Amino acid sequence: MIIPDQPLVLTLALPTPLYRHFEYLAPANLSIDGRKALRPGVRLEVPFGKQTLVGILLSISNHSTYPIHKLKPANKVLDNAPIITGDVLALCQFAADYYQHPLGEVMMSALPQKLRASDGILPQTTYWQLTTKGKGLNASNFKRSPKQQSAWQALLAQSPITEPALGALNIDKPALRQLHKKDLAESFQQTNPAAANTPSTHAILKEPPRTLNTEQQAAFNALTFDAFECNLLEGITGSGKTEVYLHAIEHVLQAGQQALVLVPEIGLTPQTVARFAARFAVPITQLHSSVAKGARLENWHAAQTGQARIIIGTRLAVFAPAPHLGIIIVDEEHDASFKQQEGLRYNARDLAIVRAKHNNIPLLIGSATPSLESLYNALNGRYQHLRITERAGSASAPTVQRIDMRKQTQHCGIAQASLDAIGATVERGEQALVFINRRGFAPSYICQSCGWSAACKFCDARMTLHSKPRKLHCHHCGNQSHTPSQCPSCYNPALTALGQGTERAEDMLQTSFSQHEVIRVDQDSMQRKNAMAELTTQLNEGKPCLLVGTQMLAKGHHFPNVTLVVIVDTDQGLMSGDFRGIERMGQLIVQVAGRAGREEKPGTVLIQSYRPEHPMLEQLVTEGYHNFAQSLLAQRKQSLMPPFSFMALLRAEAKHPDSARSLLTHAAQLARDIMPPSDNCSYLGPIPAFMERRNDRFRFQLQLQFSNRQARSQLLKTLILEVDKLPLSKRVRWSIDVDPQDMG
């Protein structure tokens, strides 16, 4: 119980790397009403050493773990109401505990950047409503102004209504301004609309929903909307998983709730928004890094106040506020992009499960190639397993052929048989896609006289040759340099580009098929804003062309006139040192292959390999991903690798290798002292990372493996505090990666 006339002790989470909370007194000038209004989740500005920080209030008390007179007062309270509330507050606390990360940093990462500073304020929301004069009119008064008539009808049906909601109904601002000029409508602003009010269910649909086929309908009917359940929707590529998503979203919108949709890549967001905006007459908001800071704050606020009925974003959107959340959907749930690889190393898919459970709402995770973790949970009954085995409409699965590269004439890594198929495809007026998962012109630039190769001076990696513009580029640290005119070692003027990248393939294909357009799709060519959306529009026009690109082309895109897919190099995944390498190879092949034949025209997939007889590739092609994944699960079970064990990596990097290695050596001994190796836990390392030197730092890792999550959590909580006390920990960058997805 808080005693009003006693000093108020505020416990805060601050954005520091320290694994602890901080106590302050309430601001000295805080009024009695201000003291009563303090709630967990509000921001406060506080002194912190020589800095001023913004923290999040966690709790209020009259007692402190320190002498009261030693506590500093906070500078000021920044919010009239909590800015992080309910399930988001609980989710942040869970993420900090599970991923062993300071709570203050977790909470700040959940906020838009503008709210992380003390001068950041919430935007105002503009509402429109009819005046008394406007209410007295009828539709005949607007016969000559159809746009004003639409605006008047929208305001008559629902008033007041926000500008985002009017925008979702295709009501433009000029029409509203004309009504205002005639004194028929008026606007007002409100900083923090009452989020507790249930959003209106008026005008949910713009177009009628498509009729689901038998398997889609069965999947939708299996969903439970009034309780938590995790549903894995495993549907082959082109099977219409998105249509199931749309029907599920319609159901929660009709109930006055919000939907949160997570996609793995920013490139998928525009087409997802366009698809949803065509179906629903409700405000839709986007949350991802390509949205400008100011717009991102407005979008976040629209979600927080309940104005945005559908929230679409990449992994960080899992922390988006949504007071009326009714469903969470994670599309392409297998994608590694859902795992953050720096700072707070969280997996958005896994946090979505936690959030759905906290809200007692359904979670729908979908993929044609589900991760082994999700498939394992579905096969064991932890998730409801929904399957769609046929393509939607009249589309059929593509024909898949393997090309033995040992028996083929090659042109820049593309087999003659593949070129013949490409030529036949474009001559029929169709589109072909060539998949090469390497950007640039060539991955190596060498001297054939003495063996010199262009290497990055900061990484254990070769520089990639780019031709547009011509330069050497390290794709690991970003280092760039000019191409030498002669060998720096033997002065040979003839240097050779080895291997194939997207630029080289583009040049060769443009020469071979000069009468057709060749479009390169990779990180370099798609940097311009809206480039991916414009490409989708261009391809949907159906003109014959050739696409050549990286895995940017593999994820969920619908190109109706692509009938041929050529996968240039599949052998890299077969020889990967990462235990997830073959799984990812299978996922990538299936996802890329799924771009072919998605409409009435049949599709063909050509897989180039020097090992076409490899048993895992054989099973993937002949039996499909589901059986392929089950074989991988059997292998994982034998080797006790995830999902049959629970892993964490303690990573360290330093300018000198001995520093990083020494810190992890001490950490390994501490771990053995805390929890001796047994059947429940084992330790491997320290060992160098796959790429030991990156960005001029030497990287090592300690692998910790456990039979259950509880043992892992127990060990890590103690180990982190002990490692933090080591003198080396102040000179070495180190971090914990729970459930690592990248072993490098």
C-alpha positions in Angstrom: 0.0 0.0 0.0 1.3 3.5 -1.0 1.2 6.0 1.8 0.4 9.4 0.2 2.5 11.6 2.5 5.6 9.3 2.4 8.4 9.7 -0.2 7.6 7.9 -3.4 10.3 5.5 -4.6 10.1 4.8 -8.3 11.7 1.7 -9.7 12.7 2.2 -13.3 14.1 0.3 -16.3 16.8 2.4 -18.0 18.4 1.8 -21.4 21.8 0.7 -20.1 23.7 -2.6 -20.5 23.4 -3.3 -16.8 21.3 -6.3 -15.6 19.4 -4.4 -12.9 16.7 -1.9 -12.2 17.2 1.6 -10.8 15.5 3.5 -8.0 14.6 7.2 -7.9 12.4 9.5 -5.9 9.4 11.1 -7.5 10.2 14.6 -9.0 10.4 17.2 -6.3 7.8 19.5 -8.0 5.3 16.7 -8.7 1.8 17.7 -7.6 -0.5 15.5 -5.5 -2.6 14.8 -8.6 0.6 14.0 -10.5 1.7 11.5 -7.8 -1.7 9.8 -8.0 -1.5 9.6 -11.8 1.9 7.7 -11.8 1.4 4.3 -13.3 3.8 1.5 -14.5 4.6 2.1 -18.2 5.0 5.9 -18.1 8.3 7.5 -19.2 10.4 9.6 -16.8 13.5 11.7 -17.4 16.2 10.9 -14.8 19.8 11.9 -14.1 22.2 9.1 -14.6 25.8 10.0 -13.8 26.7 12.8 -16.1 23.9 11.9 -18.5 20.2 12.3 -18.7 18.2 9.2 -19.6 14.6 8.3 -20.3 13.4 5.3 -18.3 10.2 3.3 -18.0 8.4 3.2 -14.6 8.1 -0.4 -13.3 6.7 0.0 -9.8 6.0 2.6 -7.1 6.7 2.1 -3.4 7.4 3.9 -0.1 10.4 1.7 0.5 13.8 1.4 -1.1 16.7 -1.1 -1.0 18.9 1.9 -0.4 18.8 4.7 2.2 16.1 7.1 1.0 18.4 10.1 1.4 20.8 8.6 -1.1 18.2 8.4 -3.9 18.1 11.1 -6.6 14.7 12.6 -7.6 13.6 12.1 -11.2 13.7 15.2 -13.3 10.2 15.0 -14.7 7.3 12.7 -15.7 7.0 12.7 -19.5 3.5 11.1 -20.0 0.1 11.6 -18.6 -0.8 7.9 -19.1 1.3 4.7 -19.5 3.0 4.5 -22.9 3.8 0.8 -22.5 0.9 -1.1 -21.1 -0.6 -4.5 -20.5 0.5 -7.2 -22.8 3.4 -5.2 -24.3 4.8 -4.6 -20.8 4.5 -8.3 -20.0 6.1 -9.2 -23.3 9.1 -6.9 -22.7 9.6 -8.5 -19.3 9.4 -12.0 -20.7 11.8 -11.1 -23.5 14.3 -9.6 -21.1 14.2 -12.8 -18.9 14.2 -15.4 -21.7 16.8 -13.8 -23.9 18.9 -12.6 -20.9 18.9 -9.0 -21.9 18.6 -5.8 -19.8 15.0 -4.8 -19.4 15.5 -1.1 -20.1 17.1 -1.8 -23.5 14.2 -4.2 -24.4 11.6 -1.6 -23.5 13.3 1.2 -25.4 13.5 -1.0 -28.5 9.8 -1.5 -28.3 9.2 2.2 -28.6 9.5 4.4 -31.8 12.8 6.2 -31.9 11.2 9.6 -31.3 9.7 8.4 -28.0 13.1 7.3 -26.7 14.1 10.9 -26.1 12.7 13.2 -23.4 11.3 15.7 -26.0 9.4 13.0 -27.8 5.6 13.5 -27.6 2.6 11.6 -28.9 1.1 13.0 -32.1 -2.4 14.3 -32.2 -5.2 12.4 -33.9 -7.5 14.4 -36.3 -11.2 13.5 -36.1 -14.0 14.7 -38.5 -17.7 15.0 -37.8 -20.7 16.6 -39.4 -22.0 19.9 -38.2 -25.7 20.4 -37.4 -26.1 22.0 -40.9 -24.4 18.9 -42.5 -26.7 16.5 -40.6 -29.7 18.2 -42.1 -28.8 17.6 -45.7 -29.5 14.5 -48.0 -27.5 12.9 -50.8 -29.3 14.9 -53.5 -27.5 18.0 -52.3 -24.2 16.6 -53.6 -25.3 15.4 -57.1 -22.5 17.5 -58.8 -19.8 16.6 -56.3 -19.5 12.7 -56.0 -16.4 12.9 -53.8 -18.1 15.3 -51.4 -21.1 13.0 -51.4 -19.0 10.0 -50.5 -17.3 12.0 -47.7 -20.7 13.2 -46.4 -22.1 9.7 -46.4 -19.1 8.3 -44.6 -19.4 11.0 -41.9 -23.2 10.4 -41.7 -22.6 6.7 -41.1 -19.9 7.2 -38.5 -19.2 10.5 -36.8 -16.7 11.4 -35.4 -14.2 9.4 -37.4 -10.5 9.6 -37.7 -8.6 10.7 -40.8 -6.9 7.2 -41.1 -10.3 5.6 -41.1 -11.6 8.0 -43.7 -8.5 7.2 -45.8 -9.2 3.5 -45.6 -12.6 4.4 -47.2 -10.9 6.3 -50.0 -12.1 9.6 -48.7 -9.6 12.2 -49.7 -8.7 15.4 -47.7 -9.7 17.9 -50.5 -13.3 16.6 -50.2 -13.3 17.0 -46.5 -11.9 20.5 -46.8 -14.7 21.4 -49.2 -17.3 20.2 -46.7 -15.5 22.2 -44.0 -15.5 25.3 -46.2 -19.3 25.0 -46.6 -19.7 24.6 -42.8 -21.0 21.0 -43.3 -18.2 19.3 -41.5 -15.7 20.1 -38.8 -12.5 18.6 -37.4 -10.9 18.5 -34.0 -7.7 16.9 -32.5 -7.1 14.7 -29.6 -3.7 13.6 -28.3 -4.7 10.3 -26.6 -8.1 9.0 -27.8 -9.8 6.6 -25.5 -8.2 3.3 -26.6 -10.6 1.4 -24.4 -13.5 2.1 -26.8 -14.1 -0.8 -29.1 -13.4 0.2 -32.7 -16.3 0.5 -35.0 -17.2 -2.5 -37.2 -18.7 -0.2 -39.9 -17.7 -1.0 -43.5 -15.3 -3.9 -42.9 -15.1 -5.1 -46.5 -14.4 -3.2 -49.7 -14.8 -6.3 -51.8 -16.5 -9.7 -51.2 -14.2 -12.4 -49.9 -13.2 -15.2 -52.3 -14.7 -18.6 -51.8 -12.3 -20.9 -50.0 -11.7 -24.3 -51.5 -12.2 -27.5 -49.4 -8.8 -27.5 -47.7 -8.7 -23.8 -47.1 -12.2 -23.9 -45.6 -11.2 -26.8 -43.3 -8.2 -24.9 -42.1 -10.3 -21.8 -41.4 -13.0 -23.8 -39.7 -10.4 -25.4 -37.4 -9.4 -22.0 -35.9 -10.6 -21.1 -32.5 -11.1 -17.3 -32.0 -12.1 -17.1 -28.3 -9.0 -18.8 -26.8 -5.3 -19.2 -27.2 -4.2 -21.8 -29.7 -1.1 -21.9 -31.9 -1.9 -23.1 -35.4 0.7 -24.1 -37.9 -0.7 -23.6 -41.4 1.5 -25.8 -43.7 0.4 -25.1 -47.2 2.4 -25.7 -50.4 3.5 -22.6 -52.3 0.6 -21.1 -54.2 -2.0 -22.9 -52.0 -3.7 -19.8 -50.9 -2.6 -19.4 -47.3 -3.1 -15.6 -47.6 -6.7 -16.1 -48.3 -7.1 -18.1 -45.1 -5.3 -15.2 -43.3 -7.8 -12.7 -44.9 -10.8 -14.7 -43.7 -9.4 -15.0 -40.2 -8.8 -11.2 -40.1 -12.3 -10.5 -41.3 -13.6 -12.6 -38.4 -11.7 -10.6 -35.8 -12.6 -7.3 -37.5 -16.3 -8.1 -37.4 -15.8 -8.7 -33.6 -14.3 -5.1 -33.2 -10.8 -6.4 -32.7 -7.4 -5.7 -34.3 -5.1 -8.0 -36.3 -1.3 -8.0 -36.1 0.5 -9.5 -39.2 4.2 -10.1 -39.2 6.2 -10.6 -42.5 9.9 -11.5 -42.7 11.1 -8.8 -45.1 10.4 -5.1 -45.8 10.1 -6.0 -49.5 7.0 -8.1 -48.8 5.2 -5.3 -46.9 3.9 -3.2 -49.8 2.3 -6.1 -51.6 0.8 -7.4 -48.3 -0.6 -3.9 -47.5 -2.0 -3.6 -51.1 -3.7 -7.0 -50.9 -5.2 -6.2 -47.5 -6.2 -2.7 -48.5 -8.0 -4.0 -51.5 -10.1 -6.3 -49.3 -10.7 -4.3 -46.1 -12.2 -0.8 -45.6 -10.4 -0.2 -42.4 -7.2 1.7 -41.4 -4.1 -0.3 -42.0 -0.8 0.7 -40.6 2.8 -0.3 -41.3 5.7 -0.7 -38.9 9.1 -1.4 -40.3 12.5 0.4 -40.7 11.7 1.8 -44.2 8.9 4.0 -42.7 10.2 7.5 -41.8 10.7 8.3 -38.1 7.8 10.7 -38.0 5.4 8.5 -39.9 6.5 5.5 -37.8 5.5 7.4 -34.6 2.1 8.2 -36.2 1.6 4.6 -37.2 2.6 3.3 -33.8 0.2 5.8 -32.2 -2.6 4.7 -34.5 -2.0 1.1 -33.4 -1.8 2.2 -29.7 -5.1 4.0 -29.8 -7.0 1.3 -31.7 -7.4 3.5 -34.8 -5.4 1.1 -36.9 -7.4 -2.1 -37.3 -4.7 -4.1 -39.1 -1.0 -3.7 -38.2 1.5 -5.1 -40.7 5.2 -5.1 -39.9 8.5 -6.9 -39.7 9.9 -8.5 -36.5 9.9 -5.4 -34.3 6.1 -5.1 -34.9 5.7 -8.0 -32.4 6.0 -5.2 -29.7 3.4 -3.0 -31.4 0.7 -1.8 -29.0 -2.8 -3.0 -29.9 -5.5 -2.7 -27.2 -8.1 -4.8 -29.0 -5.8 -7.5 -30.4 -7.8 -10.5 -31.7 -5.3 -12.5 -33.7 -1.6 -12.6 -34.6 -0.5 -14.0 -37.9 3.2 -14.8 -38.8 3.7 -15.3 -42.5 6.7 -17.4 -43.7 7.3 -18.3 -40.1 10.4 -20.3 -41.0 12.3 -17.3 -42.2 15.6 -16.5 -40.4 14.8 -12.7 -40.7 12.4 -13.1 -37.7 15.5 -13.6 -35.5 17.3 -10.4 -34.5 21.1 -11.0 -34.8 22.4 -8.0 -32.7 21.5 -6.5 -29.4 18.3 -8.1 -28.1 18.6 -11.3 -30.0 14.9 -12.2 -30.0 12.8 -14.3 -32.3 9.6 -12.5 -33.3 7.8 -15.7 -34.1 8.4 -17.1 -30.6 7.5 -13.9 -28.9 4.3 -13.8 -31.0 3.4 -17.1 -29.3 4.0 -15.7 -25.9 1.9 -12.6 -26.7 -1.0 -14.6 -28.1 -1.1 -16.8 -25.0 -1.1 -13.7 -22.7 -4.0 -12.3 -24.6 -5.8 -15.6 -24.9 -6.2 -15.2 -28.7 -5.2 -17.4 -31.6 -1.9 -17.4 -33.3 -1.6 -18.5 -37.0 1.9 -19.2 -38.3 2.1 -20.1 -41.9 4.7 -21.5 -44.3 5.2 -23.9 -47.2 8.4 -24.9 -45.5 7.9 -24.8 -41.8 10.9 -24.6 -39.5 11.8 -28.0 -37.9 11.0 -26.5 -34.5 7.4 -25.6 -35.6 6.9 -28.8 -37.4 8.1 -30.8 -34.4 5.6 -29.0 -32.2 2.8 -29.6 -34.7 3.6 -33.3 -35.1 3.6 -33.7 -31.3 0.3 -31.9 -30.8 1.6 -28.7 -29.1 0.4 -26.8 -32.2 -2.8 -27.5 -34.2 -1.5 -28.7 -37.6 -3.4 -27.4 -40.6 -2.3 -28.6 -44.0 -3.1 -27.5 -47.6 -1.7 -29.8 -50.1 -3.1 -28.5 -53.4 -2.6 -25.2 -55.2 -5.4 -22.7 -55.2 -7.7 -22.3 -58.3 -6.6 -24.0 -61.5 -2.8 -23.8 -60.8 -0.9 -27.0 -60.4 2.5 -27.8 -58.8 5.5 -27.2 -61.1 7.5 -30.0 -62.7 10.9 -30.3 -61.0 14.0 -31.5 -62.9 17.6 -31.9 -61.7 20.4 -30.9 -64.1 23.7 -32.7 -63.6 26.3 -29.9 -64.0 29.1 -32.5 -64.5 27.6 -33.3 -67.9 26.7 -29.8 -69.1 28.3 -27.0 -71.1 28.2 -23.9 -68.9 27.8 -20.2 -69.5 28.6 -18.1 -66.4 27.4 -21.0 -64.2 24.2 -21.5 -66.2 23.9 -24.9 -68.0 23.1 -25.0 -71.7 20.0 -27.0 -70.9 18.8 -24.1 -68.7 19.5 -21.5 -71.4 17.5 -23.5 -73.9 14.6 -23.7 -71.5 14.8 -19.9 -70.8 14.8 -19.2 -74.5 11.7 -21.4 -75.1 9.9 -19.7 -72.2 10.3 -16.1 -73.3 9.5 -17.1 -76.9 6.2 -18.3 -75.6 5.6 -14.9 -74.2 6.2 -16.0 -70.6 8.6 -15.0 -67.8 11.6 -16.9 -66.4 13.4 -16.5 -63.1 17.1 -17.3 -62.6 18.0 -17.7 -58.9 21.6 -17.0 -57.9 22.1 -16.3 -54.2 25.2 -14.1 -54.7 25.0 -10.5 -55.5 27.8 -8.7 -57.4 29.7 -9.7 -60.5 31.9 -12.4 -59.1 32.7 -13.7 -55.6 36.5 -13.8 -56.3 39.0 -11.6 -58.1 42.4 -13.4 -58.5 45.7 -13.5 -60.3 46.1 -16.8 -62.2 49.9 -16.2 -62.4 50.8 -16.1 -58.7 47.5 -17.1 -56.9 46.9 -13.7 -55.3 43.2 -13.0 -54.5 41.5 -9.8 -53.4 40.8 -10.3 -49.7 39.2 -8.0 -47.1 41.7 -6.4 -44.8 39.2 -6.5 -42.0 37.6 -10.0 -42.4 38.6 -13.5 -43.2 36.7 -13.2 -46.5 37.3 -12.5 -50.1 36.2 -9.3 -51.7 33.3 -9.6 -54.2 33.8 -7.9 -57.5 31.0 -5.5 -58.5 30.8 -4.1 -62.0 28.0 -1.5 -61.6 30.0 0.6 -60.5 33.3 -1.4 -60.7 34.6 -1.9 -57.2 35.6 -4.6 -54.7 33.1 -4.9 -51.9 33.2 -7.0 -48.7 29.6 -8.2 -48.0 30.4 -8.9 -44.4 31.8 -5.6 -43.1 31.0 -3.2 -45.9 34.6 -2.4 -46.8 35.0 -1.2 -50.3 38.1 -0.5 -52.5 39.0 0.2 -56.2 39.9 -2.7 -58.4 43.7 -2.9 -58.9 45.0 -2.5 -62.5 47.6 -5.1 -61.9 48.4 -7.9 -59.3 49.8 -6.3 -56.1 52.0 -9.3 -55.7 53.5 -10.1 -59.1 52.4 -7.1 -61.1 50.5 -9.3 -63.7 48.1 -6.9 -65.5 45.6 -9.7 -66.3 43.4 -10.4 -63.3 40.5 -12.8 -63.5 37.0 -12.8 -62.0 36.0 -16.2 -60.7 32.5 -17.5 -60.0 29.1 -16.1 -60.7 27.0 -13.3 -59.2 23.8 -11.7 -60.2 25.5 -8.9 -62.2 27.5 -11.4 -64.3 24.5 -13.5 -64.9 22.5 -10.4 -65.9 25.2 -9.4 -68.4 25.3 -12.9 -69.9 21.6 -13.3 -70.1 21.2 -9.8 -71.7 23.7 -10.8 -74.4 22.0 -14.1 -75.0 18.5 -12.7 -75.0 19.0 -9.2 -76.3 15.4 -8.9 -77.5 14.0 -9.3 -74.0 14.3 -7.3 -70.9 16.6 -8.7 -68.1 15.7 -7.5 -64.6 18.2 -7.9 -61.7 16.7 -8.2 -58.3 19.1 -7.9 -55.4 20.1 -5.7 -52.5 22.0 -3.4 -54.8 19.3 -2.9 -57.5 16.3 -2.6 -55.1 17.6 0.1 -52.9 15.2 2.8 -54.2 12.0 3.3 -52.2 9.0 1.4 -53.6 11.3 -0.5 -56.1 9.9 -3.9 -55.2 6.3 -2.7 -55.5 7.1 -1.1 -58.9 8.7 -4.4 -60.0 5.6 -6.4 -59.0 3.4 -4.0 -61.0 5.7 -4.4 -64.0 5.8 -8.2 -63.9 2.0 -8.4 -63.4 1.6 -6.7 -66.8 2.7 -10.1 -68.2 5.3 -9.0 -70.8 8.0 -11.7 -71.4 11.2 -11.0 -69.5 14.0 -12.6 -67.5 14.4 -12.1 -63.7 17.8 -12.8 -62.2 18.2 -12.3 -58.4 18.9 -13.5 -54.9 16.6 -14.7 -52.2 14.7 -11.4 -52.3 12.7 -13.2 -55.0 12.0 -16.3 -52.9 9.7 -15.0 -50.3 6.0 -15.0 -51.0 5.9 -13.1 -54.2 3.1 -13.8 -56.7 4.3 -13.5 -60.3 1.5 -15.0 -62.4 3.4 -15.1 -65.7 6.6 -16.8 -64.3 6.5 -20.3 -65.6 10.2 -21.3 -65.4 12.6 -21.1 -62.4 16.3 -22.0 -62.7 18.1 -22.5 -59.4 21.8 -22.1 -60.3 23.7 -23.4 -57.2 22.1 -25.8 -54.7 25.4 -27.4 -53.5 26.3 -24.7 -51.1 23.6 -25.8 -48.7 24.5 -29.5 -49.0 28.0 -28.8 -47.8 27.2 -26.2 -45.1 29.0 -26.5 -41.7 25.9 -25.2 -39.9 23.6 -27.9 -38.7 20.7 -25.9 -40.1 22.3 -25.7 -43.6 20.4 -28.5 -45.3 17.2 -27.4 -43.7 17.6 -23.9 -45.1 18.7 -25.3 -48.5 15.4 -27.3 -48.7 13.4 -24.3 -47.6 15.1 -22.0 -50.2 14.7 -24.4 -53.1 11.0 -25.0 -52.3 10.3 -21.3 -51.9 12.1 -20.3 -55.1 10.5 -23.2 -57.0 7.1 -22.0 -55.7 7.3 -18.8 -57.9 6.7 -21.0 -61.0 3.3 -21.8 -62.5 1.1 -20.0 -60.0 -1.7 -19.4 -62.4 -3.2 -21.5 -65.3 0.1 -22.0 -67.1 2.1 -25.0 -65.9 5.5 -24.3 -64.3 8.9 -25.9 -64.6 11.8 -25.8 -62.1 15.4 -26.7 -63.1 17.8 -27.4 -60.2 21.4 -27.3 -61.2 23.8 -29.4 -59.0 27.1 -31.2 -59.1 25.6 -33.8 -56.7 22.1 -34.3 -58.1 22.0 -37.8 -56.5 22.5 -36.5 -53.0 19.9 -38.4 -50.9 18.5 -35.3 -49.2 18.1 -33.5 -52.5 16.6 -36.7 -54.0 14.0 -36.9 -51.2 13.2 -33.2 -51.4 12.5 -33.4 -55.1 10.6 -36.7 -55.2 8.8 -36.7 -51.8 8.3 -33.0 -51.1 9.3 -30.8 -48.2 7.2 -32.4 -45.5 8.9 -35.9 -45.7 12.2 -34.2 -46.2 11.7 -32.3 -43.0 10.7 -35.4 -41.1 13.9 -37.1 -42.2 15.9 -34.1 -40.9 14.0 -34.3 -37.6 15.1 -38.0 -37.2 18.7 -36.9 -37.8 18.4 -34.1 -35.3 17.0 -36.6 -32.7 19.9 -38.9 -33.1 22.4 -36.1 -32.7 20.4 -34.4 -29.9 20.4 -31.1 -31.7 17.4 -28.6 -31.6 14.5 -29.0 -31.3 15.6 -32.0 -29.2 17.8 -29.8 -27.1 18.0 -26.2 -26.1 21.0 -24.2 -27.1 22.7 -20.9 -26.2 25.9 -19.3 -27.5 28.1 -17.0 -25.5 29.8 -14.9 -28.2 32.9 -12.7 -27.7 34.9 -10.5 -30.1 37.9 -8.3 -29.6 40.8 -6.6 -31.5 43.1 -9.3 -30.2 42.1 -13.0 -30.4 43.6 -13.9 -27.0 41.3 -11.4 -25.2 38.1 -12.9 -26.7 39.3 -16.5 -26.2 40.4 -15.8 -22.6 37.1 -14.3 -21.6 35.2 -17.4 -22.9 37.7 -19.7 -21.3 36.9 -18.1 -17.9 33.2 -18.2 -18.8 33.4 -21.9 -19.6 35.0 -22.6 -16.2 32.4 -20.6 -14.4 29.7 -22.5 -16.2 31.2 -25.8 -15.2 31.4 -24.6 -11.6 27.8 -23.5 -11.6 26.4 -26.5 -13.4 28.9 -29.4 -13.9 28.5 -31.1 -17.3 26.0 -34.0 -17.3 23.3 -35.5 -19.4 21.3 -32.3 -18.8 24.0 -29.9 -20.0 27.2 -29.8 -22.0 29.7 -27.1 -23.1 31.8 -26.8 -26.2 34.5 -24.2 -26.7 35.7 -21.6 -26.8 36.0 -22.2 -30.5 36.5 -19.7 -33.4 33.4 -18.6 -35.2 33.0 -19.9 -38.8 34.5 -16.5 -39.9 37.0 -15.9 -37.1 37.9 -12.3 -38.1 35.1 -9.9 -39.1 35.2 -6.1 -39.2 38.7 -6.2 -37.8 37.6 -8.1 -34.7 38.4 -11.7 -33.8 35.3 -13.7 -32.9 34.9 -16.8 -30.6 32.0 -18.6 -29.1 31.1 -20.9 -26.3 28.3 -23.4 -27.1 26.0 -24.3 -24.2 23.5 -27.1 -24.7 20.7 -28.3 -22.4 18.1 -31.0 -22.1 15.5 -28.4 -21.0 14.8 -24.7 -21.0 14.7 -24.4 -17.2 18.3 -25.7 -16.8 19.4 -23.2 -19.5 17.7 -20.3 -17.9 19.0 -21.2 -14.4 22.6 -21.4 -15.7 22.5 -18.2 -17.8 21.0 -16.0 -15.1 23.9 -16.8 -12.8 26.6 -17.0 -15.5 25.9 -13.6 -17.0 26.3 -11.9 -13.6 29.6 -13.7 -13.0 31.0 -13.0 -16.4 30.0 -9.3 -16.0 32.4 -9.2 -13.0 35.4 -10.4 -14.9 37.9 -7.6 -15.7 38.1 -8.8 -19.3 34.3 -8.3 -19.8 34.9 -4.5 -19.8 37.4 -4.8 -22.7 35.7 -7.5 -24.8 32.3 -7.3 -26.6 30.3 -10.2 -25.5 26.7 -11.3 -25.7 24.3 -14.1 -25.1 22.4 -15.6 -28.0 19.5 -17.8 -26.8 18.1 -20.3 -29.4 20.7 -19.1 -32.0 19.7 -19.4 -35.6 23.1 -18.4 -37.1 26.0 -20.5 -35.8 28.6 -18.3 -37.5 
